[in-house]
Amino acid sequence: MQTIGRFAPSPSGRIHLGNIFCCLLAWLSARQKGGRVVLRIEDLDTARCPRRYALQLQEDLRWLGLDWDEGPEAGGERGPYEQSRRTALYRAALERLSAKGLVYPCFCTRAELHAASAPHREDGQIIYPGTCRSLTAEQAEERAGRRAPALRLRVPEEMWSFTDGHMGRYVENLARDCGDFLLCRSDGLFAYQLAVVVDDAAMGITEVVRGADLLASTPRQLYLYHLLGLDPPAFYHVPLLLAPDGRRLSKRDADAGLAELRPRLSAEELLGKLAYLAGFHPSASPRTARELLAEFDWAQVPKTDIRLPESLFNADK
């Protein structure tokens, strides 16, 4: 079976080093196996993802030499490749889950959950306590007259485990570690967990390379694959790049973004430095993406987050 990898950014701003790092590893992993690469634009929230960022993203990837076989402009039989144009697929999946009796309306606001001292994970995510799980039809109808509901998926008291291609075995109890999770927000936007499962399955993705901040969401997605009768891909979660002071890189703060870096560094200089941080390039010397194919080795990539050195991405280093 041919490997089909993907890069699925949310174009809410100019991409930064963390985005490029993940894309580079995804591209190298698929290309080294002789596989194909899909570019999908995760722009469900169109208000936060104006088209100009999606166009800039594609131009930045071309500048870096990280090409794709299917996606915007390249085309392909499994498009469209923008999530904002795929909502009918998410709606159909939601209806299938609803027909199983697994979906229910939730009227809780985030503020209410915080006020109720709902349990939190170590990463700060609220573990839904099941507040609306047992509402009667009459109670739900009465509340719907005052507030549009979100839609949640009932999860079982079950352990779900998988072996990540890079991080190893990961185990989670769906009920205790995340609770019933969102499928659709109260404003009608479909949730990431549902959309990413539907899209990866429909696009034939066999390998997902993404940041370690999404590792904990994988059991939820595996449960959705199971319920929808879909084959899941292999997962590889990679360490996050952190700013020199330990903060996570942010599009909002323009930390190490391409708008700042492109005037100072060539694409080859940038990729060589990232490959050096990833452990499979012996120095920070310039390399093209194609040249890195011979060096790429998952065994050399760190499993813990990587703090950016203060001066590594200066043009004279």
Secondary structure, 3 states (H helix, E strand, C coil): CCCEEEECCCCCCCCEHHHHHHHHHHHHHHHHCCCEEEECECCCCCCCCCHHHHHHHHHHHHHHCCCCCEECCCECCCCCCEHHHCHHHHHHHHHHHHHCCCEEEECCCHHHHHHCCCCECCCCCECCCCCCCCCCHHHHHHHHCCCCCEEEECCCCCEEEEEECCCEEEEEEHHHHCCCEEEECCCCCECHHHHHHHHHHHCCCCEEEEEHHHHHHHHHHHHHHHHHCCCCCEEEEECCEECCCCCECCCCCCCCEHHHHCCCCCHHHHHHHHHHHCCCCCCCCCCCHHHHCCCCCHHHCCCCCEECCCCCCCCCC
